[in-house]
Amino acid sequence: MPLEIAAPATAPASLPLQYITAQIMPLIDGQFSVVMQATLLDEQELEFVGQDLATAQVDNIDEALAVIRANLTSLNSPSSQAAA
């Protein structure tokens, strides 16, 4: 089941951030796969660009949410704001 999370005000890259998608998928062995992607708008080319933010395999849903939380927190960190 995809979990879409609204993007913070600061973009993780030089392109304007449109949204972030987080997917949590159960795996056959009982683990979970977590994938996070950002969709950015390239205003010069007028096209959307996908950027991978995180990929992880975790043992439970709490660890999956921790991966999402950590990556969203890093988007709001002062170092990512300086890069924008």
C-alpha positions in Angstrom: 0.0 0.0 0.0 1.6 3.3 -1.1 2.0 6.0 1.5 2.3 9.5 0.1 3.8 12.1 2.3 3.5 15.8 1.7 6.9 17.4 0.9 8.5 19.9 3.2 9.0 23.5 2.0 12.7 22.9 1.2 13.7 20.9 -1.9 16.3 18.2 -1.5 17.9 19.1 -4.9 18.3 22.2 -7.0 15.0 21.6 -8.8 11.7 22.5 -7.2 10.2 19.6 -5.2 6.7 18.6 -6.3 6.1 15.7 -3.9 7.5 12.7 -2.1 6.2 9.1 -2.5 7.0 6.5 0.2 6.2 2.8 -0.5 6.2 0.1 2.1 5.9 -3.4 0.7 5.7 -6.7 2.6 8.2 -9.3 1.5 7.9 -13.1 1.4 10.4 -13.6 4.2 8.3 -11.3 6.6 10.5 -8.2 6.1 9.4 -5.0 4.6 10.8 -3.1 1.7 10.8 0.7 2.0 11.3 3.0 -1.1 11.2 6.8 -1.1 11.2 8.9 -4.2 11.0 12.7 -4.9 9.4 14.1 -8.0 11.0 17.4 -9.1 10.1 19.8 -11.8 12.8 20.7 -14.3 11.5 24.1 -15.3 13.9 24.5 -18.2 12.9 21.2 -19.9 9.3 21.3 -18.6 9.4 17.8 -17.4 9.2 15.9 -14.2 12.3 14.2 -12.9 12.4 11.3 -10.3 15.0 11.2 -7.6 15.6 8.2 -5.3 15.8 9.3 -1.7 15.9 5.9 0.2 15.7 2.2 -0.3 15.8 -0.3 2.6 14.7 -3.7 3.8 13.6 -3.7 7.5 12.2 -6.3 9.9 9.0 -4.5 11.0 6.7 -1.6 10.4 8.3 0.5 13.1 11.7 0.3 11.4 10.0 1.2 8.0 8.5 4.3 9.5 11.8 5.2 11.1 13.4 5.1 7.6 10.7 7.4 6.3 11.0 9.7 9.3 14.8 9.9 9.1 14.7 10.8 5.4 12.0 13.4 5.8 14.0 15.0 8.7 17.1 15.1 6.6 15.2 17.1 3.9 14.6 19.8 6.5 18.1 19.8 7.9 20.2 23.1 7.6 22.7 21.4 5.1 19.9 20.6 2.6 18.5 24.1 3.0 21.9 25.6 2.2 22.0 23.4 -1.0 18.7 24.7 -2.3 
